[in-house]
Amino acid sequence: MQATLSLIRREIAAYFVSPIAYAVLAVFLTVTGLLFAFTLSQLAAQGPRGVEYPMQAMLGLSDLQTIPGFLAFLAFWLVFLLIPALLTMRLLAGERSSGTLEMLLTSPLNDWQIVLAKFVACYAFFVILWLPTLLYLPALLDMDVSALTTGVDPWPFVTAYLGLALAGAMFVALGLFVSSLVADQLLAVVLSLFVNLAFVAGGFLLAFVSGVLNRVEVDTGSQLYQVLYYFTVPLHFERSFTRGQVDTRQLVLYVSVTLFCLFLTVRSLESRRWR
């Protein structure tokens, strides 16, 4: 257990001395800051320019009928996918390229401990990225700090952050698995981003067709849409998490993909022991 904790501490410390981690933090806070300003302008607007669910605007899911709104959607979700890919690229691919993976595999840690330690460290840094956004909540909730009361229902914010935490864990696990397969960090980023897009591309397509083009009526009752909805993360947030609802099917998807990717990562490391 002590060796696992030491590896977790080492991996977390490595993020705080990496310039890439600070670049990721800067880009992420810039995008979320712009979306926060956009959300405040929507909340202050009257009539059809207002927004019913503030977290939808924060995640770029409102006002998709306009080009700026669609660009906000693209900006947030591309950054949301790119961050796990950048954070996980060095976890195992970097170890392989530097020749230290064999040393790690011969340490007292077993494969599950190595994988879990790296996953926990990466996921912890991912969570840290989101902590500054909590400063936006008092304004979005119309909170009276002295009385600790809110003018807006806080439950959609709770469910939205829950969804972000679980979806983030899934993308981190996917990136970790891809990182275990290759030795080049840049290739790990590209492959991770490509794999992650499988869970978001449907949202891009529907947002463009029904939002920007505004010409095609999407049949939400069709079998194709139901399948697409099950695997498309932005749709989960648009229809469930940002509305204060939790769909257990989405929780099962996130948790099962996360655990399956961790299992595949362990198997990938085990295969190296036999080479």
Wavefront OBJ file of the C-alpha trace (Angstrom):
o trace
v 0.000 0.000 0.000
v 2.843 2.379 0.861
v 4.471 1.740 -2.507
v 1.192 2.484 -4.299
v 0.767 5.770 -2.426
v 4.350 6.704 -3.244
v 3.688 6.135 -6.946
v 0.506 8.235 -6.760
v 2.417 11.075 -5.092
v 5.171 10.834 -7.697
v 2.715 10.992 -10.590
v 0.787 13.945 -9.135
v 4.031 15.821 -8.443
v 5.099 15.193 -12.042
v 2.045 17.120 -13.270
v 2.900 20.183 -11.208
v 6.407 20.387 -12.692
v 5.213 19.779 -16.251
v 4.708 22.823 -18.516
v 2.078 20.884 -20.470
v -0.083 20.584 -17.350
v -0.010 24.360 -16.810
v -0.782 24.960 -20.486
v -3.757 22.605 -20.176
v -4.902 24.463 -17.063
v -4.596 27.844 -18.806
v -6.566 26.733 -21.873
v -9.228 25.040 -19.776
v -9.758 28.048 -17.506
v -9.856 30.384 -20.515
v -12.586 28.334 -22.206
v -14.641 27.897 -19.029
v -14.177 31.582 -18.163
v -15.538 32.649 -21.541
v -18.457 30.255 -21.154
v -19.113 31.659 -17.683
v -19.278 35.181 -19.104
v -21.600 33.928 -21.846
v -23.816 32.233 -19.255
v -24.079 35.410 -17.174
v -25.102 37.377 -20.253
v -27.764 34.752 -20.977
v -29.056 34.872 -17.400
v -29.289 38.655 -17.543
v -31.112 38.618 -20.881
v -34.863 38.738 -21.150
v -37.303 36.893 -23.387
v -36.071 34.233 -25.816
v -32.419 35.162 -25.240
v -32.530 33.879 -21.663
v -31.500 30.414 -20.541
v -33.564 27.989 -18.480
v -30.724 25.755 -17.305
v -27.480 27.700 -16.585
v -25.228 24.623 -16.700
v -26.283 24.004 -20.295
v -24.796 27.361 -21.239
v -21.670 26.628 -19.164
v -21.133 23.429 -21.153
v -21.844 25.051 -24.523
v -25.183 23.288 -24.929
v -27.454 26.290 -25.339
v -28.046 28.580 -28.304
v -26.921 25.963 -30.855
v -29.048 27.660 -33.523
v -26.369 30.342 -33.924
v -22.818 30.046 -35.207
v -21.273 31.511 -31.979
v -23.305 29.073 -29.899
v -22.208 26.137 -32.034
v -18.579 27.282 -31.799
v -18.920 27.456 -28.002
v -20.206 23.874 -28.093
v -17.219 22.765 -30.176
v -14.734 24.653 -27.989
v -15.895 23.144 -24.711
v -16.258 19.544 -25.832
v -13.047 19.447 -27.845
v -11.156 20.814 -24.842
v -12.987 18.368 -22.571
v -11.778 15.500 -24.785
v -8.271 16.843 -25.339
v -7.454 17.332 -21.659
v -7.576 13.620 -20.683
v -5.581 12.756 -23.818
v -2.842 15.237 -22.864
v -2.820 14.203 -19.216
v -2.570 10.482 -19.935
v -0.079 10.545 -22.816
v 2.977 10.361 -20.562
v 1.648 7.862 -18.025
v 2.740 4.705 -19.849
v 3.776 5.845 -23.335
v 6.292 8.193 -21.717
v 7.579 5.378 -19.509
v 8.064 3.168 -22.575
v 9.818 5.837 -24.634
v 12.200 6.671 -21.781
v 12.899 3.018 -21.009
v 11.659 3.210 -17.419
v 8.579 1.005 -17.884
v 10.590 -2.208 -17.486
v 12.030 -0.853 -14.255
v 8.526 -0.045 -13.025
v 7.273 -3.516 -13.938
v 10.042 -5.110 -11.875
v 9.168 -3.032 -8.797
v 7.296 -4.548 -5.814
v 4.037 -3.257 -7.306
v 1.794 -5.581 -9.286
v 0.145 -4.510 -12.531
v -3.161 -3.530 -10.927
v -1.395 -1.308 -8.405
v 0.584 0.417 -11.154
v -2.486 1.030 -13.281
v -4.667 2.204 -10.403
v -1.928 4.497 -9.067
v -1.483 6.170 -12.428
v -5.237 6.406 -12.965
v -5.857 7.915 -9.517
v -3.055 10.463 -9.952
v -4.244 11.539 -13.414
v -7.874 11.672 -12.343
v -6.958 13.687 -9.248
v -5.285 16.307 -11.439
v -8.327 16.292 -13.732
v -10.527 17.048 -10.713
v -8.139 19.807 -9.616
v -8.663 21.479 -12.998
v -12.374 21.780 -12.211
v -11.983 23.187 -8.696
v -11.563 26.855 -9.825
v -14.899 26.636 -11.658
v -16.621 26.235 -8.287
v -15.992 29.968 -7.843
v -18.553 30.568 -10.588
v -21.346 28.841 -8.692
v -22.367 31.646 -6.286
v -23.072 33.936 -9.259
v -24.819 31.231 -11.278
v -26.902 30.150 -8.288
v -27.798 33.739 -7.371
v -26.506 32.882 -3.907
v -26.930 34.998 -0.795
v -23.627 34.146 0.878
v -24.616 35.539 4.260
v -27.778 33.430 4.455
v -26.446 30.537 2.341
v -29.583 30.580 0.216
v -29.854 30.353 -3.562
v -32.278 31.902 -6.007
v -31.823 28.990 -8.416
v -32.386 25.289 -7.839
v -28.909 23.894 -7.000
v -29.699 20.282 -7.954
v -28.916 20.673 -11.710
v -25.459 21.932 -10.734
v -24.897 18.904 -8.482
v -25.941 16.440 -11.173
v -23.943 18.287 -13.850
v -20.727 18.081 -11.804
v -21.491 14.433 -11.024
v -21.814 13.725 -14.731
v -18.588 15.616 -15.504
v -16.733 13.650 -12.834
v -17.902 10.279 -14.145
v -17.465 11.144 -17.831
v -14.003 12.493 -17.027
v -13.091 9.205 -15.333
v -14.169 7.340 -18.461
v -12.045 9.492 -20.771
v -9.038 9.280 -18.441
v -9.317 5.468 -18.406
v -9.574 5.421 -22.214
v -6.483 7.615 -22.505
v -4.561 5.441 -20.042
v -5.360 2.320 -22.047
v -4.229 3.938 -25.309
v -1.055 5.134 -23.571
v -0.271 1.526 -22.648
v -0.333 0.455 -26.289
v 2.136 2.896 -27.852
v 5.560 4.302 -27.080
v 5.145 7.711 -28.737
v 3.388 10.337 -26.627
v 2.146 12.363 -29.599
v 0.641 9.225 -31.116
v -0.996 8.495 -27.767
v -2.657 11.928 -27.813
v -3.938 11.525 -31.369
v -5.280 8.013 -30.782
v -6.874 8.979 -27.456
v -8.596 11.960 -29.022
v -9.840 9.779 -31.881
v -11.224 7.147 -29.469
v -12.810 9.804 -27.246
v -14.526 11.362 -30.262
v -16.573 8.176 -30.626
v -18.486 9.259 -27.515
v -18.983 12.866 -28.668
v -19.150 12.865 -32.484
v -22.873 12.115 -32.451
v -23.453 15.287 -30.447
v -21.452 17.338 -32.960
v -23.495 15.912 -35.831
v -26.885 16.463 -34.194
v -25.924 19.954 -33.012
v -24.884 20.933 -36.530
v -27.870 19.376 -38.310
v -30.650 20.397 -35.927
v -28.955 23.513 -34.574
v -26.920 25.369 -37.171
v -28.690 24.080 -40.271
v -32.039 24.106 -38.490
v -33.525 22.243 -41.438
v -33.730 18.634 -40.298
v -36.195 17.543 -37.646
v -34.526 14.914 -35.480
v -36.817 12.019 -34.576
v -35.971 11.472 -30.915
v -38.172 8.391 -30.842
v -36.319 6.491 -33.559
v -34.164 3.475 -32.762
v -31.118 5.127 -34.361
v -31.457 8.181 -32.135
v -31.844 6.030 -29.009
v -28.644 4.149 -29.804
v -26.851 7.395 -30.621
v -28.164 8.983 -27.437
v -26.889 6.121 -25.277
v -23.270 6.590 -26.428
v -23.208 10.392 -26.914
v -21.965 12.243 -23.835
v -23.115 15.800 -24.789
v -26.675 14.509 -25.217
v -26.513 13.012 -21.718
v -25.772 16.460 -20.332
v -28.252 18.297 -22.525
v -31.178 16.036 -21.663
v -30.324 14.766 -18.178
v -27.448 16.033 -16.049
v -27.873 19.776 -16.641
v -31.616 19.446 -15.954
v -31.111 17.924 -12.516
v -31.810 14.359 -13.679
v -29.638 11.268 -13.341
v -30.134 8.446 -15.832
v -28.703 5.215 -14.444
v -28.014 3.955 -17.990
v -25.462 6.722 -18.408
v -23.863 5.948 -15.052
v -23.578 2.292 -16.078
v -21.926 3.337 -19.361
v -19.331 5.569 -17.691
v -18.479 3.142 -14.887
v -18.390 0.038 -17.088
v -16.180 1.656 -19.765
v -13.849 2.973 -17.044
v -13.462 -0.432 -15.380
v -13.136 -2.237 -18.709
v -10.398 0.127 -19.902
v -8.494 -0.295 -16.625
v -8.772 -4.067 -17.051
v -7.477 -3.835 -20.634
v -4.593 -1.638 -19.457
v -3.601 -4.262 -16.893
v -3.746 -6.952 -19.563
v -1.597 -4.772 -21.810
v 1.065 -4.518 -19.097
v 0.843 -8.226 -18.380
v 1.498 -8.983 -22.036
v 4.784 -7.084 -21.838
v 6.014 -9.350 -19.053
v 5.831 -12.298 -21.462
v 7.707 -10.647 -24.298
l 1 2 3 4 5 6 7 8 9 10 11 12 13 14 15 16 17 18 19 20 21 22 23 24 25 26 27 28 29 30 31 32 33 34 35 36 37 38 39 40 41 42 43 44 45 46 47 48 49 50 51 52 53 54 55 56 57 58 59 60 61 62 63 64 65 66 67 68 69 70 71 72 73 74 75 76 77 78 79 80 81 82 83 84 85 86 87 88 89 90 91 92 93 94 95 96 97 98 99 100 101 102 103 104 105 106 107 108 109 110 111 112 113 114 115 116 117 118 119 120 121 122 123 124 125 126 127 128 129 130 131 132 133 134 135 136 137 138 139 140 141 142 143 144 145 146 147 148 149 150 151 152 153 154 155 156 157 158 159 160 161 162 163 164 165 166 167 168 169 170 171 172 173 174 175 176 177 178 179 180 181 182 183 184 185 186 187 188 189 190 191 192 193 194 195 196 197 198 199 200 201 202 203 204 205 206 207 208 209 210 211 212 213 214 215 216 217 218 219 220 221 222 223 224 225 226 227 228 229 230 231 232 233 234 235 236 237 238 239 240 241 242 243 244 245 246 247 248 249 250 251 252 253 254 255 256 257 258 259 260 261 262 263 264 265 266 267 268 269 270 271 272 273 274 275
